[in-house]
Amino acid sequence: MDVFLKLTKSTLFKGMIREEVKENLDKVKYQILNYSKGEVVAFRGDEIDGLYINLEGNLVSEMMKSSGVAKQINDIRKNIIIASALIFGKNKIFPVDLICRSYCKLFFISTEELLTLVSNDKRILRNMFEEVSDKAQFLSMKLWQNFNNKTISEKIIDYIIKNQKGGIITFKPSLKEVASLFDVARSSLSRALGEFTKKGILEKKGRSSFVILDIETLKSRLSN
């Protein structure tokens, strides 16, 4: 695996080519961590001592219920920064267990070395700010969605109106994570979007993107 090439796909080095990633990393200390299937990367309550990126493998987050049964919370997608909103701050601890369901390879850089890295290249600093800001906004929106009484259709319409660009709506970072934001099953979200498509309000464009054919109908439904 060409680690530098792999990291060009990460949010931390977004917009950079392999040679630029390598040049920046040559100036700091970092580690490539290897884990076997079943190994624990971190336990809930462990201190977050730096930045982790999943480069390869099936990494999941789990939380132990009071009954002693582990509940899977999420798949840790490749190339994203793990717990980015918690790297800095006073309460820097993992809120969940991180478990390898297959062989995993992770990029790691300590907090101090990360500060050096972002100070050396403004593009990396901007990417880090955007990552933390996007995560904070996502969590804030999820909190709001979980505490209101909107139907799934109302949540979809509200999301579309607030996030559409040029008549296109993309459910970011994925339909699965937006379903989590809405506190519904992914199948329920897909079914509701299918209804909008059948009625000629949306037209499927990609895996998680739609062309908005009738924005006025959506707005009128939300106001009723």
CORNORGI-V525057 format. One record per pair of residues at least 4 apart in sequence whose ideal C-beta (glycine too) atoms are under 6 Angstrom apart, sorted by the first residue. I is the first residue (numbers start at 1). J is the second residue. Records with the same first field share a line. If there is no record, write none. Layout:
# CORNORGI-V525057
I->J / J
This chain:
# CORNORGI-V525057
4->18 / 21 / 22
5->18
6->55
7->13 / 21
8->13 / 16 / 18 / 21
9->79
10->53 / 79
11->80 / 81 / 131
12->81 / 127
13->21
14->127
16->20 / 21
24->121
25->30
27->120
28->113 / 116 / 117
29->113
30->109
31->108
33->106 / 108
34->105
35->39 / 100 / 104
37->100 / 102 / 103
39->100
40->99
41->98
42->46 / 94 / 98
43->97
44->94 / 96 / 97
45->93
46->94
47->92 / 93
48->83 / 86 / 87 / 92
50->108 / 109 / 110 / 111
51->81 / 87 / 109 / 114
52->82 / 106 / 108
53->81 / 107
54->59 / 76 / 78 / 106
55->105 / 107
56->105
57->102 / 103 / 104
58->101 / 102
59->76 / 100 / 104
60->72 / 75 / 99 / 101
61->73 / 74 / 96 / 98
62->70 / 72 / 97 / 99
63->71 / 73 / 96
64->70
65->69 / 71
73->96
81->131
84->131 / 132 / 135
85->132 / 135 / 136
86->92
100->104
109->113 / 114
117->124
118->124 / 125 / 128
129->133
130->134
142->181
145->181 / 182
146->183
150->154 / 155
152->184 / 192
153->192
155->182
156->192
157->218 / 221 / 222
159->163
160->164 / 169
164->169 / 212
167->212
169->210 / 212
170->208 / 209
171->175 / 178 / 208
173->177
174->208
175->186 / 208
176->186
179->184 / 186 / 189
184->188 / 189
196->201 / 202
197->202
200->213
201->213 / 214 / 217
202->210
203->211 / 213
204->210
205->209 / 210 / 211
